[in-house]
Amino acid sequence: MAVRLFCIRHGGALLVVAAFIACANSTIAEGFRIETKVFVGEVKEPISETTTLFLNGVVYDFLKKPEQTAVFRKPGGGSPGQFTLLNEQRSILTKFSTEQVDGTVTKMKAWASRQKDPFLQFTANPEFDESFDDDTGKLTLASHLEKYTVDTMPAEHPDAMVEYREFLDAYTRLNTLLSGGRLQPEPRLRLNAVLARRKVVPIKVELTRTGEDPLRAEHAFTWRLSQDDQKRIDEVRANLTKYHEVPNDQFVHDTKPREKAK
């Protein structure tokens, strides 16, 4: 079954949208890909474009602007999972273990809960009113500060969706670390959990917050990797052995976009 998804990446949190077309379960072993374009409000140009490739339990995530690649290996065999971030322009990389990320995010969540800002307090432990229409598949998670409205359909490839959710959850937490706690993960993680519990995948997702432009997304999901996809993966694998590894803080500093002189 081929699939077409639409997805919002907001602070690293992907709000997924899917439209299934047709493909056999056997093709999952060949890998699958996601093309993501993120839009804000009525702006026609995307603010973010990403290609995410899944192959043999490893995820390769390519961000177009700023150009950066992330490789994710999930926990297994008693070892924690790991993110490797690569910057092609500087030929450097850095590594974050999922244990490191989870530990830092836990501290940031505690910090947010102590702040006076109502939104930070909310993101530390969000509470949503959940409603789900069995006939239409529409899911709503609503609070006084933000609202998710999701059109869903039953998950037809649970193995692939589990793999996708593992990456999505982990990447959401990583972006919390990289943002210094500004982008708390709990609201998006709560939505992920509800989708998994109801065994559905999103077809359309809308995120609205008071005083902010709504987020929308377009995301193409295909159950087969192309030769070009495999070539990109091979290049990343080669770069993992060639690039110079640097500490996390140095990588973030060296790859941070510089403001142009006025």
C-alpha positions as CSV (number, residue, x, y, z in Angstrom):
1,M,0.0,0.0,0.0
2,A,1.5,3.3,-1.0
3,V,0.8,6.2,1.4
4,R,0.5,9.9,1.2
5,L,0.9,11.8,4.4
6,F,0.8,15.4,5.5
7,C,2.8,16.5,8.4
8,I,3.6,19.6,10.5
9,R,7.0,19.9,12.0
10,H,6.7,22.5,14.7
11,G,9.7,22.9,16.9
12,G,10.7,19.4,15.8
13,A,7.3,18.0,16.5
14,L,5.7,16.5,13.5
15,L,2.0,16.7,13.1
16,V,1.2,14.0,10.7
17,V,-1.3,13.7,8.0
18,A,-1.8,10.5,5.9
19,A,-3.7,9.3,2.9
20,F,-3.3,5.7,2.1
21,I,-3.3,4.5,-1.5
22,A,-2.1,0.9,-1.9
23,C,0.9,-1.4,-1.3
24,A,1.8,-4.8,0.1
25,N,3.1,-5.3,3.7
26,S,6.3,-6.9,2.2
27,T,7.4,-3.5,0.9
28,I,7.9,-2.2,4.4
29,A,11.1,-4.2,4.6
30,E,12.4,-2.2,1.6
31,G,12.0,1.0,3.6
32,F,9.7,4.0,3.3
33,R,10.1,7.8,2.9
34,I,8.3,11.0,4.0
35,E,8.5,14.3,2.2
36,T,7.5,17.2,4.5
37,K,6.6,20.8,3.7
38,V,5.5,23.0,6.5
39,F,3.4,26.1,6.1
40,V,2.2,28.8,8.6
41,G,-1.1,30.5,8.2
42,E,-1.8,31.5,4.6
43,V,1.8,31.8,3.5
44,K,2.3,29.9,0.2
45,E,6.0,29.2,0.6
46,P,7.0,26.5,3.1
47,I,9.0,27.5,6.1
48,S,10.6,24.0,6.3
49,E,11.2,21.1,3.9
50,T,12.4,17.7,5.1
51,T,12.9,14.3,3.7
52,T,12.9,11.3,6.1
53,L,14.0,7.9,5.0
54,F,13.4,4.7,7.0
55,L,15.5,1.6,6.2
56,N,16.3,-1.5,8.3
57,G,15.5,0.2,11.6
58,V,17.6,3.3,11.0
59,V,16.1,6.7,10.2
60,Y,17.8,9.3,8.0
61,D,16.3,12.8,8.3
62,F,17.3,15.5,5.8
63,L,16.5,19.1,6.7
64,K,16.8,21.5,3.7
65,K,17.3,24.8,5.4
66,P,19.4,25.1,7.3
67,E,21.0,22.1,5.7
68,Q,21.5,19.3,8.3
69,T,21.1,15.6,8.5
70,A,20.0,13.5,11.5
71,V,20.5,9.7,11.8
72,F,18.5,7.9,14.5
73,R,19.1,4.4,15.8
74,K,16.5,3.2,18.3
75,P,17.4,1.5,21.6
76,G,18.2,-2.2,21.4
77,G,20.3,-4.9,22.9
78,G,20.6,-3.2,26.2
79,S,22.0,0.0,24.6
80,P,20.3,3.3,24.4
81,G,19.2,4.8,21.2
82,Q,21.3,7.5,19.5
83,F,21.0,10.6,17.3
84,T,23.9,11.6,15.1
85,L,23.7,15.1,13.7
86,L,25.8,15.9,10.6
87,N,26.6,19.2,9.0
88,E,27.8,18.8,5.4
89,Q,29.2,22.3,5.0
90,R,31.6,22.0,8.0
91,S,32.1,18.2,7.7
92,I,31.4,17.7,11.4
93,L,29.0,15.6,13.5
94,T,27.9,15.1,17.0
95,K,26.1,12.4,18.9
96,F,23.2,12.4,21.5
97,S,22.1,9.3,23.3
98,T,18.4,8.9,24.0
99,E,19.3,8.5,27.7
100,Q,21.1,11.9,27.6
101,V,18.1,13.5,25.8
102,D,15.5,12.0,28.1
103,G,17.4,13.1,31.2
104,T,17.8,16.6,30.0
105,V,14.1,16.8,28.9
106,T,13.0,15.6,32.3
107,K,14.9,18.5,34.0
108,M,13.5,21.0,31.5
109,K,10.0,19.7,32.2
110,A,10.5,20.3,35.9
111,W,11.9,23.8,35.1
112,A,8.8,24.6,33.0
113,S,6.4,23.5,35.8
114,R,8.0,26.1,38.1
115,Q,7.6,29.1,35.8
116,K,5.0,31.8,36.2
117,D,4.2,31.8,32.4
118,P,0.9,30.0,32.0
119,F,1.9,28.4,28.7
120,L,5.1,26.9,30.1
121,Q,3.2,25.5,33.1
122,F,0.7,24.0,30.7
123,T,3.4,22.4,28.5
124,A,5.0,20.7,31.5
125,N,1.8,18.7,32.2
126,P,-0.8,19.4,29.5
127,E,-4.4,18.4,30.0
128,F,-6.7,18.0,27.0
129,D,-10.4,17.3,26.6
130,E,-10.4,14.3,24.2
131,S,-13.2,13.5,21.8
132,F,-13.3,10.9,19.0
133,D,-16.0,10.3,16.4
134,D,-16.0,6.6,15.5
135,D,-18.0,7.3,12.3
136,T,-15.8,10.0,10.9
137,G,-12.5,9.3,12.6
138,K,-12.1,12.9,13.8
139,L,-10.1,13.3,16.9
140,T,-9.9,16.5,18.9
141,L,-7.6,17.3,21.8
142,A,-8.6,20.7,23.2
143,S,-7.4,22.9,26.0
144,H,-7.7,26.5,27.0
145,L,-4.3,27.3,25.3
146,E,-4.0,25.0,22.3
147,K,-6.1,22.6,20.2
148,Y,-5.3,19.7,17.9
149,T,-8.0,18.7,15.4
150,V,-7.1,15.5,13.6
151,D,-8.8,13.5,10.8
152,T,-7.7,9.9,11.2
153,M,-8.1,6.5,9.6
154,P,-7.3,3.0,11.0
155,A,-3.6,2.1,10.8
156,E,-3.1,-0.5,8.1
157,H,0.7,-1.0,8.6
158,P,1.2,-1.1,12.4
159,D,4.9,-2.1,12.2
160,A,5.7,0.9,10.1
161,M,3.6,3.2,12.3
162,V,5.4,1.9,15.4
163,E,8.8,2.6,13.8
164,Y,7.6,6.1,12.8
165,R,6.2,6.9,16.2
166,E,9.5,5.8,17.9
167,F,11.4,8.3,15.7
168,L,8.8,11.0,16.1
169,D,8.8,10.8,19.9
170,A,12.6,10.7,20.1
171,Y,13.0,13.6,17.7
172,T,10.4,15.7,19.6
173,R,12.5,15.3,22.8
174,L,15.7,16.1,20.9
175,N,14.3,19.4,19.7
176,T,13.4,20.3,23.2
177,L,17.0,19.8,24.2
178,L,18.3,21.8,21.3
179,S,15.9,24.6,21.9
180,G,17.0,24.9,25.5
181,G,13.5,24.0,26.8
182,R,11.7,26.6,24.7
183,L,9.9,23.9,22.8
184,Q,8.4,21.5,25.4
185,P,7.5,18.0,24.0
186,E,4.6,16.9,26.2
187,P,1.6,18.3,24.1
188,R,2.8,16.5,21.0
189,L,3.7,13.3,22.9
190,R,0.2,13.3,24.4
191,L,-1.3,13.4,20.9
192,N,1.1,10.6,19.7
193,A,-0.1,8.4,22.6
194,V,-3.8,9.0,21.9
195,L,-3.3,8.0,18.2
196,A,-1.5,4.8,19.2
197,R,-4.1,3.9,21.8
198,R,-6.9,4.3,19.3
199,K,-4.8,2.5,16.6
200,V,-5.3,5.2,14.0
201,V,-3.1,7.4,11.9
202,P,-3.6,11.0,11.1
203,I,-5.0,12.1,7.7
204,K,-5.1,15.8,8.6
205,V,-3.9,17.7,11.6
206,E,-4.5,21.3,12.6
207,L,-2.8,23.0,15.5
208,T,-4.2,26.3,16.7
209,R,-3.1,28.5,19.6
210,T,-4.5,31.7,20.8
211,G,-2.8,34.7,19.2
212,E,-0.8,32.6,16.7
213,D,-1.2,31.7,13.1
214,P,-2.5,28.1,12.6
215,L,0.0,25.5,11.4
216,R,-0.7,23.4,8.3
217,A,1.4,20.9,6.4
218,E,1.8,18.8,3.3
219,H,3.7,15.5,3.6
220,A,4.1,12.7,1.0
221,F,4.6,9.3,2.4
222,T,5.8,6.4,0.1
223,W,6.3,2.7,1.0
224,R,9.4,2.3,-1.2
225,L,12.8,3.9,-1.4
226,S,14.1,5.0,-4.8
227,Q,17.6,4.6,-6.1
228,D,18.3,8.3,-5.3
229,D,17.1,7.6,-1.7
230,Q,19.5,4.7,-1.4
231,K,22.3,6.9,-2.8
232,R,21.6,9.6,-0.1
233,I,21.7,6.9,2.6
234,D,25.0,5.5,1.2
235,E,26.5,9.1,1.3
236,V,25.5,9.6,4.9
237,R,27.0,6.3,5.9
238,A,30.3,7.3,4.3
239,N,30.2,10.7,6.0
240,L,29.7,9.0,9.4
241,T,33.2,7.6,9.1
242,K,34.8,10.7,7.5
243,Y,33.4,13.7,9.4
244,H,35.1,15.0,12.5
245,E,33.1,14.4,15.8
246,V,32.8,17.5,18.0
247,P,31.1,18.1,21.4
248,N,27.4,18.8,21.4
249,D,27.7,22.5,22.4
250,Q,30.4,23.1,19.7
251,F,28.2,21.6,17.0
252,V,25.2,23.7,18.0
253,H,27.3,26.8,18.1
254,D,29.1,26.1,14.8
255,T,26.0,25.2,12.9
256,K,23.8,28.0,14.2
257,P,22.6,30.2,11.4
258,R,24.4,33.5,11.4
259,E,22.5,36.8,11.0
260,K,23.5,38.8,7.9
261,A,25.0,42.2,8.3
262,K,22.6,45.0,7.7
